[in-house]
C-alpha cells in the first residue's frame, strides 16, 4: 500500500451527509468522521483507523490503488492542483462482500495546501446517484460563461466599493452573484469552483451583516479571492471542444496574418498588385476581432483599411507612413498573442489584465502619470506589455493601451465550435447591415425585418434545462431526500440574455424547492405521500413573453412560521405582520437575507435564493409570483419577455 508522510489534518467541520463523511490523511488514516442517517458503515470508525479496513475494501484492488495514489499525491499538494489530482479519484469502491459503495472526494484546504481529503460514502441507490453520467462539455462551458459574466459584475462592484466602502447594495449584489455561481456549479464536475464560491460567500456574509463600512483590508482580501475564483473558472473550461476568445481569434487570423506579411513585402516594393491581398487580409482580421469582441483591435483594423484605401486612390509612389499602419496591425496581433501567453503562464492568471485595465480609470493618485502607470505594471509579470509601454515605436503605446482595453474579453470563453450557430451569427450580421443600408423601405417595415433577423441567434430553453437533472441528483444525495425533476421547456426560443436569466433563476428555484419544499422520505410517508418528491418545470409562450413555472408537491409554505420569523428578525413590526394576508406574508420571502432555515448549510439558509429570483426577473422586465397550499406544495410563476426590453 502506498504511504506518504504527512501530519493528520486538524478536524474540519463538514456539513452533514446522509451517508458517511470521513476525513482521511495521506496514509489512509481516518482523522475524523460523521455518520448520517443512511451511513453504509457503523459509527465505529475512530481516529487512526485505516480507511480501507473501515470500509471493508480490499486495498489491493485497482480502485483502491487509485484511491491510495490520490491520497498520497493530494495531501500536501497545493490546493490549485486539485482539479488535476481529482482525475484519479475513483467514483466507486467494491467491498469484500461484493456490494458497491459510491464515493465523492473533496479537498480540505484551509490554506494554500491540501491538508486532507473528505470522503463522502453512500451505498445502494445513493451509490447509483453519485455515479453521474459524463457531463456535456458544451453545458459545462455554458456554466463557465455565466459565471464569468457574474464575476465581471463583481469586479465592477469592487471598483465602486473602493470609492464608497459604505455602499451596502454593492456587497448584496456580489453576494447574490457568488451564490448563483455556487448553485450552478454544485453537483457538477466544477466542485472546485463551488467550494471557492462558498468561501467567498462566507466573507461577503460577514460584510453584509456588519454595520461598519468595508475596510481596505477586507476589500483587498475579497478582491484576491474573486481573482482566484475567476482563475478556477477559466481553467475549468473544457479544452478542445471550446476555446477562449484569444485562442479562437488566433486560429481565425493565422492565414490572414501570413497574407498581410506577404502583401507588406510587395507593397514596400511599390507592387500595387498586392493591394487586394492586403485588403482581404485586413477584412478577415477585422471579422475575427469583431467575433472576439476586441473593440480596440477593431479600431486598428479600421486604421489599416483607411490606409489601404488611400494607397489605392493615389497614383504616386506608395507612402511609407501608410504602410506603417499595416505593419502596426500585424504587430498589434502579435502583442495580443505574446501577452496572452505570458498571462496564461503566470500565477496571477487572467485577473492581472483586468486589474491593470482598471488602472486606466483609476483616480489620479494611482495612475495619473505615465511613470506611475508603468511603475504599477512593473510587478505584473507581463514583460511584453511593459516593453510596449516604454518602446520608442510610435505605434507601441497604442498597442499597449489596446491590450488593456480588450483585456476583459481576451480570456472569455468563445462560443462552442458549432458550425451551424456560427453561420447563423454571421448571416445575422450581414442581414442587419443590409437592412441598415435600405433607403426606400418604410421604417416600420424595417423594424419588423430587424426583429425577425435578430431571432436567428435565439437559443432553445431546452438547452438551459440540461444541468437541472444532475443538480437534482446531487441535492437528493446531499439532503438525504428522494427528488425527481420533470422538465418540459418545449421548443421555445428566447434571446440569449433572457435564456441566461431564466437559467440562473431555475438554479435557485430548484434548490429552494428541494431544500425547503420537498420533505424527507419519512415525512412524506407519514403524510400519505410517495417517498419521492417531484419538482415540475414548464415553459409556455404568451405572445412576446414566456411564462415559466416551477411546481413542487412538498409541504408548502408555513405562513405563520414566515410571519413569526419576519418579526423576530426585525423585518416588520408585530402589529403590521398580524394584519398581513397569506399572499402578503409570502412576499416577505423575497426580502434580502430572509430565510426560514435555522442553520446555514452549503445548500441554503442565507436567504439569497428568492431575493435573486425577484431581482433578476424585475431587472429584465419580468415578474415573479409564488402561491402555496399547506401540505400540497408550492408554485412559482415567472413572467419574462422573450427578448430584453
N, C-alpha and C positions, 0 to 999 in steps of 0.2 A: 504493500500500500504506500502511495506517495505521501511523504510528510514534508512539512516546511516549518521552520521555527518561526513562531510569532506569538506574541502575548495574546491571551484571551481578551476579546473586546469587552469593554465595560457594558453592563446591562443597558440596553436601549429600549425605551418604551415603544412597543409595536402595537398598532390597532388590532383589536380582537378579530380573529379569522375563524370561520366556522369549523375549520379543521384544526390542525396543529401548527403552531408557529415556533420554529426552533432557530435560535441564533447560534451559528457554528463558526469556529475559528479555522485557521489554515490547516490544522492537524486533524480536522474532523471531529473535534470535541464540542459538546454542547455547552454553551456559556449561559444560556437562559432559555426558558420555554414557556409557552402559553398554550392552553388546551381549550378549544371551543366546543360547542355542543355536538359537533359532528366529527370529533377527532378520531382518526383511524387507529390511534395508539393510546394506550392507557397513560394517565397522568403520573408516570413514574420516572420519566427522564430527569435525571439530576445533572447538575453541573459536573463536567468531566466525563460524562458517558459518551461512548462512541456513537456517532450518528447512524452508522450502518447497522450496528448491533441493536440500537434502539428501534430502528425501522424494520429489523429482521430482514435485511437485504444482504445478499452475498456480495462482498466487496471485491470479488474477482470478476464480476460480470462487466461487459463493455460499458453499460450505462453508469455503473458505479465507478469505473475507472475514469469516465468523463467527469463525474462529479468530483473525484479526488483531484484531477488536474485543475478543475475550476477553482476549488478551494485553495490549492497551493499557489496558483498563479494570481488569483484576485486579491487575497488578503495581503495587505502591504503595498498593493499597486496603487497608482494614482486613480482617483475617482473618475476622471475623464476617460479612462481606458475601459470602463465597464461595458459600453456598447460592443466593443470588440471581444472582450472576455466572455460576454454573455452568450456568444455563439457556441460555446462549449457546454452550456447548461442543459442537461437532459430534462425533457418535459415530463418524463415518467421514470419510475423505478419499480422493478418487479421484485416482490417479496419471495422468500423461500417457499411459501405455500402456493405460489403461482398468481396470487392476487396482485393487482396493479395499483400503484399509488400515483396520483397526479401531483406534480410539484411545480412550484414557481420560485424563482430566485430573485432576491433584491439586495443590493449592496448596502451596508451600514457604513456611512462615511460622514461622521460629524465634522471632519476637517478635510484636508486635501487628499487624504489617502483612505483606502477601504480598510476598515478595521475588522470586519467580519461579514458574514452573509446571513440574511434572514431567509429561511427555507419554509415556504408555506406548503403544507402537505394535506391532501384530501384523498378520499377513496370513493369507489363506486361511481355514482352519477357525477359527482363533483370532479372526479378524475377525467371523465369524458369532457366535461365542460371546460376544464383547463386546457385540454389539448385542442386548441382552436385551429381552424384551417389557416393555411398561409394567407398573409394579407395581400391585398391588391396594391401594387406599387403606385398606381395612379391615385388611389384613395389616400394612401399614406402621404403622397406628395400634396394632395389637396389639403390635408390636415396641416401640413407644414406651411403651406401658402397662407392659410387662415391665421396660423399662429404668428407668422412674420408680420402680417398686417396689424395684428393686435399689439405686437411689440413696437411697431412704428408709432402707434398711438401712445404707448407708454413712454417712448423716448421723447415725444413732444411734451408730455406731461412733466417729465423730469426737467426739461429745459425751462418750463414755466415755473416749476417748483423752486428752482434755484433763485428765480427772481422774487417769488412770493411764497415763502415756506409755510405760510398760514392758510394756503388755498386748499381747504379740505376736500373740495369736489374733485381735485386732481388725484388725490390719494384714493378716493372712492372709485374713480374711473379706472385707475390702474388695477385696483383690487378686483373689479369685475372682469377686466381683460385677462388677468393672470388666472383667475378662477375658471374662465372659459377655456383657456389653454389646458389647464389641468384636467378639466372634464372631458375635453375632446381627445386627449391622448391617453387617458386612463383606460386600461383594458385592451390596449394595443401593444405593439412591439416598441412603442415610443415611451417606455416606462421611465427612462432617464429624464426625459422632458417633464413628465408628470411629477416626478419626485422633486426636480428643481423648482417647478412652479409651485408645488406645495410649500417648499421652504420660503419662497418669496411671498407667498400668501400670508405666512405667519408674520413676516417682517411688516408687511403692509397692514395687517390687522392691528399690530401694536401702534402703528402710526395713526390709523383712522380712529382708534378708540382713545387716543391721548388728547388731552386738552391743550397741550403745548404745541407750538409750531415745529415742523420738522427741522432738526438741526442739520448742519452741513455734513457732519459725520454720518448721520442716518441716510441722508440723500446720496452721499458718495458710496456707501455700502449697498444701497438699493440699486444704484446705477451699475455697480460692478456685478451684482447678481443678475441683473437683466442682460448684461453683456454675455455672461456665462450661458444664460438660457437661450439667447439668440444663437450663440455658437453651437449649442446642442441641437437646436432645430435645424440649422444649416447642415451640420454633419450627419444628421439622421435621415436626410432625404435619400430616397433610393437612387443609386447611381446606375447609369446605363439607360434606364427607362426614361429618366428625365434629367435635365441639366439646368444649371443656373444660367442667368441671363448672359453673363460674360462668356461662358463656355459655348453657348449656342451662337452668340454673335461671332465669336472667333471662327467657328465652323462655317458660318454663312459667309464670312468675309475672306476666307483663305484664298480662293481663286481670284476674287476681286482685287485683293492686295497685290497679287502677282501681276495682274493686268495693269494695275496702276503703276507699279515699278517699271514694267516694260515700256509703258507709254511715256513715262518721265524721261527715260533714257533717249527715246526717239525724239521727244519734243525739245530736249536740250540740243539736239542736232538740227532743229528747225524743220523736223519732219511733221508736216501738218496732217499726214495720213493717220497719225496716232490720236488725233483729237477725239474721234468717235470712240476709240477704245478707252480713252481716259474717262469720257462722259459715261459710258456704260459701267465702268468700274465704280465711279463715284455714286452712281444711282444705286448700285447693289449695296454698297456700304451704307448709304443713307437709309435704305429699306431695312437693313439689319439693325441699325441704330434705332430706328423707329419701333421695331418689334421689341427690342430690349428696353425701350423707354429711356434711352440715353439722350436726353434733351441737348446737353452741351455738345456732344459729339455730332448731333444732327445740325447744330448751328455751324460747326466747322465744315460739314458736308455742303451746306448752303454756300459758304465762302468759296469752297473748291468749285462748285457748279458755276458760280458767278465768274470765277477766274477763267474757266473753260469757255464760257460764253464770250468773254472779252477777247480771248485768244482767237476764237473762231471769227469774230466780227472784224478783226484787224488784219490788214494785208501787210503790215510791217513785220520785221523780224520779231520773233516771239519774245515778249518782255520777261526777263528772268525773275522779276518780282512776282509776276503772276504764277510762275512755276513754283515759287516758294510756297504759295497757298496749297498746291497739290502735294508737295513734299511734306508740308506740315500735317496734312491729313494722314499720310502714311505713318509719320512719327506719332501722331495722336493715338492711333490704334495700337501702335507698338507700346506706348507708355501705359495704356489701359491694361494690356496683357502683362507687362512687367509688374505693375502694381498689384494686379490680381494674384500673380504667382507669389509675390512676397508676402502679401497679407494672408493668403491661404496657408502659407507655411509658418506664420508667426503664432506665438502663444495667444496673443490678444484676439486674433481672428478678425472677421469682417467688421466687428463692432468698432475697431480702431478707425476705420474710414468714416463711419457715421459720427464718431466723436470729433474727428478732425474737421468734418464738414460743418459741424455745429459751431466751430470757431469762427466761421465766416460771418455768422450773425451774432457773435458774442459781443458783450459790452466792450467799449474802447480799452478799458484797463486790462482786458485779457488778450486781445489780438488786434488792437487798434493800429499798431505799426507793423510794417513788413518784418522787421527784425524780431518783433515779439511773436509773430505767427510762425516764422521759421524756427525760432527757439523752442516753442512748444512742440513743433513737429519733430525736432531733432531726436527726441526719445521715442518716437513712434515705431521705429524699426521698419520703415519703408524707404530705403535709400533712393530708389528711382524717383519717388515723388519729391524728396528733398532736393535731389540733384536738379530736377526740373525747375524748382522754385529759384535756385541760385544760378542757373545757367545763363550765359550771355546771349543765347539764341533768342531772337525777338519773339519767336512763337512759343518758347518754353513755358513762360508764365501762363499763357493762355491754356496750354495743355494741362498744366498742374491744376489750375482752377477748375478746368472742365472735369477732371477726375473727381474732385471733391464734390462738384455739383451732381455728378452722376453716381456718387458713391453708394447712395441708398438703394439704387437699382442693380448694382453690379452683381451682388450675390443673391438676388431674388431668384427663387425657383422659376424656371421657364415653364411655359405650358407643356404638358406631356406631349411627347412626339406622336401626334395624331395627324396624319396627312390630311384627313378629311376636314378636321377643325381648322387647320392652318389654311387650307384652300378657301374655306368659308370666310375666315377672317380677312384674308387678302381680297377676296371678292367683295366683301362688305366695304372695305376702304375704297376700292376702285369705284363701286357704285355710288357711294356717298359723295366722292369727288365729282363724279359725272353729274349727279343731281345738283350739286352746288354750281355747276357750270351752265345749267339750263337757264335761259333768259325769257323764253316765251311761254312758259307754263305758269298758270296761276299759282300764287304762294300756297293756297290751301291744298292744292293737289300735290305740290312738292312736300308739304308736311306729311301728307298721307304716305307718300312714297318713302320718305325718310324713316317713318315709323316701321314700315314693312321691312326695309333693308336692315334696320337695327336689330330686328328679331333673328337675323341669320346666325348670330353667335349666342343666342339664348341657350340655357342649359336645362336639362331634364331634372325635375325634382327627384326622380327615382335614384339618380346617381348620388344625391346628397344623403339619402337614407341608408347607403351601404354600410356605414360604420355602426348603425344603431343596433343591429342584432348582436354584433360582437360585444358592444358595450353592455348590452343587457345580460349576456352570459357572464361577463366579468363582475357586474354588480350582483348578480344572483349568488355567485360564489363568495363574494366579499361580505354580503349582508346575511348570508345563510337563508336565502329565500328562493322560491321557485318562480321565476318570472319569464313569461313568454311575450314576445313583441310581434304584433301583426301590423304590417306596413302596406298601405295601398296609396301610393302617390301618383299613380296613373302615368299618362304620357305628357303631363302638364309641363310647359316650358316657361321659364322666368328669366329675367335679366340676371347676369352673373352676380351683381351686387345683392339683389334680393335673395338669390339662392344661398349666398354666404350667410346672410342674416337668418334665414329660415334654418339653415344647418346649425348655427350657434344656438338658436332658441330651442331646437329639438333636443340638443345635448342636455341643456338644463332641465327641460320639461321631463325628459326620460329619467334623469337622475332623481328629480323630486318625486316623480310618481313611484319609482322603485323603492326609494328610501322611506318617504312619508306616507304614500298611499297604500301600496301592497303590504298586506300583513305577513307575518311569519306563517309557515305551513301549519303549525299547531293552532294559531289563532284562526286561520281560515277554516280548518276542520271544525273547530269549536263553534264557529259562526254558521256552519252548514254549507260552506263553500268548498270548491275544489282546492286541493293543495296548491295548484299552480295559479298564480295571478296573471292577468292579461292586461297588457297595455296596447291599445289600438291607435294607430296614427294614420290619418287620411288627409287627402287634399282635394279640394273641389274648386274649379274655376267659377267665377261670378263676374262676367263682363271683363273689365280690365283689372280685376282684383282676384286674389286667391284666398280661400279660407282653409286653414289647416287646423285640424282638431286632434287633440291628444286625450284619450279617454282611458281611465283605468277602472277596474272593478274592485278596488280596495276598500278601505274603511271609511273613506270620505273625510271631509274637514270637520274637526271638532270645534264648532263655532264658539262654545263657551270657553274652551281652553285658549283659543286665539284671543278672545276678548280679555281673559284674565292675564295672559302673558303681556299683552299690549299695555295694560295698566301697570303691571309690576315693573316693566322696563321704562316707564315714564313716557311712552309714546302717545298716550292720550289720558285725559283725566277720567277718573272712575265714573263721574256723573255723565259725561259725554259718551263714554263707552257703553253704559247701560242703555242709552237711547238709540244705539245703532241697530239697524235691521240686519238680518243674517247676511244679505248681499253686501252691506257696507262693512261688516266685520271681515268678510273675505277680502275686501280691498286692502285691509291692513297688511295682508301677506306681501303686498308689493312694496312696502316701505323698506328702505335700505337698512340692512342689518337685522331685519325681523326674522326669527326662526322659532319654531315650536320645539326644536330639538333641545334636550337637556345637556348634551355633551357635543363637543366638536369632534368630528371624525374626518377621515380622508375623503368621505363621500359628501357629507353635508354638515350643517349645523352652524354655518356662519351667516345665514340669511342673505345669500347672494343670488341664488337661482331665479326667484320670482322677480327680484329687482332688475336683474339683467334682461329678463324676458320683456318686461314692460318698457325699459329704457330703449332697447333695440327696436322694438316694434314702433314706438312713438317717434324715434329718430328717423325712421324711414317711411313715415306717412301711414302707419298702421295702428292697430289697437289690439288689446288682448282682454278676454273676458273669462272668468272662472266661475263655474257653478258646481255644487256638490250635493250629494244625497247621503246622509248618515248611513253607513253600513253598505252602501251600494256603489260608491266610487265618486270620482271627480272628473269633470270635463273642462278642458282648456280649449278655448276657441281663439285662434289667431287670424286676424284680417290684415292683409298687406296688398299693396299694388303689385302688378306683375313687373313693373319697371319703376326705378326711382322717380319721385315726383319732380 
